[in-house]
Amino acid sequence: MLKIIVLVPLILSLLWFGYLKTNGYTLSQGKQGFTYILVLSSVIALFYTLMLFLTH
């Protein structure tokens, strides 16, 4: 379970980085996208953690 929680933001960040480089954007221009990825990944991790404790 921990592997999935760690891999989701890592894979999404790599995809976003690739998108930025492919389209000629800088990292500072794509900073908001990385913020969205971290927030979304945190929500997913909290949901799975909550479900683990509720159903255990």
N, C-alpha and C positions, 0 to 999 in steps of 0.2 A: 504494500500500500504506500509506503514511504517513497518507493521508487517512482510511482506514478505522480505523486504530489511534487516531487523534485523535477521530473522530466517535463511536465506540462509547461511551466514557465520557460524552461531552458529551450525547448523545441520552438515554442511560439516566439521567443526572443530571437532565435537564430533565423527563423523565417522572416521576421520583421526586418532584421538586419540585412538579409539578402534582398528583400524588396527595396529597402532604402538604397543599397549600393547599385542595384540593377537600374533604378530609375534616376540615379544621380543626386540623391538627397544626402545631406550631411546627418551625422548622428544628433547634432543639436536640433535639427529640424524634425527629427523623428522621436524626440524625447517624450512627447505626450503619448505616443503609441506604446513606448516601454512602460509608462505609468499605467496605462490601461491594461496592459498584459499583467503587470504585478497585482493590480487590484482584482482583476478577474481570477487570477490564479489563487489569490488569497481567499476569495469567496468560495471557490471550488474546494480548497483545502479545509476551510472551516465547515463547509457542508458535510464533507466526508468524515471529518472528525466528529461532528455532532451525531451523524448517523451511526458511527462506530460505537459511541457511548450509549446512544439510545437503544440500539438493537443488541448490544452485547449482553 
